[in-house]
Amino acid sequence: MLGRWVDFARSATALSTEGPAGLLRASVTDIITLQAIWFALGHLSDLSTEEQAIGLDRAQLLLDKHRASLHSRFAGKVPPQIEEVIADVETKLAEALAGERLGDAGA
């Protein structure tokens, strides 16, 4: 999986710095970070309860930061494929937060 993202980042350097391609090129870090958050959320159970809480907080902060960056860069007209990445992370985080609340209720 990491190899695919390295290839994606490398190929993005060939994109123009102008126009729509430039917007995509400038968004590579945001997109890869969002995918990393999604992946990490799937491995929360590998962490202690305290680390999970910190991880969820950090995931929310990073999601907010990179989502805002993308929406700002694309002037609110984010391409559907990128919106799908954002939505996937939002869903995964919501599920993780719901699971944490359920865990708290059972404690």
N, C-alpha and C positions, 0 to 999 in steps of 0.2 A: 504494500500500500504506500509506504513512504517513497518507494521508487517512482510510482505514478505521479506523486506530488512534486518530486524533484524534477521529473520530466516536464510537468506542467509549468513549473517555475522557469525552467530553462527555455522552453518554447516561447514563453511570454516575452522573453528578452528580444525576440525577433519581431515583436509587434511594433507598429509605429507608436510614437509618443503623442500623436495627434488624433483627434476625432474619437470615434467609438473604440477603435483598437487601443488608443491611448488610455481611455477610461478602463478598459479591461486590464491592460498592462499595470496600471496604477492600483488595481484591485486585487492583484495576486496575493499579497500578504493577508488581506482581509479574508479572502476565500479560503486560503489554506488554514488560517487560524480558526475559522468557523468549522472546518472539517476536523481539525485537531480537537476542538471542544466536543464535537459530536462523538468522536472516537473515545475520548477520555471519559465522557459521561457513561459510556458502556462498561467502564472498568472501575466504577466507584466502589463496588463491593470488595475490591482488592485493598481498600484503604481502611484505616481505623475510623470509628465514628466521628472523632474530632476532625480528622483529615477530610472526611467526606463533607462535613459542614463547610470547611474552608474551601474545598474544591467547588462546591455548589455556588458559594458566594463569588468565587473567582470566575467561574463559568458565566454567571449572570453579568458580572462587570465586563468581561471580554465580549460577550454577545452584544451587550448594549453599545459598547465602544465601536465594534466592527460593523454592526448593523447601521449605526448612525453615520459612520464614515462612508459606507456604500450608498446610503440614501442621499447623503450630501453630495457625493461625487457625481451621482447620476441624476441629481436634481429631482429626487423622488420618483424617477422613472427607471427603477432597477430592472434589468433584463429578467425575464421569467426564470431562467435557469439559476440565476443568482438568488432570486427570491425563494426558490425552492430549497436552496442550501440553507438560507436563513430560517425558513419555516421548519426544516428538519431539525435544526439545532433548538429552536424554540420548543418544538414538541418533545424532544428528548429531555431537555431541561425541565419542562413542566412535569413529565413523567417521573423524573428523578426527585423533584421537589415533592410531588405527591407521595412517592414512596417514603421519603424522609418523614413527612408528616404522619403517615401511617405507622412508621416505626416508632415515632415519638408517642403516639397514642397507645401503642402496645407496651410502652415502657413503664 
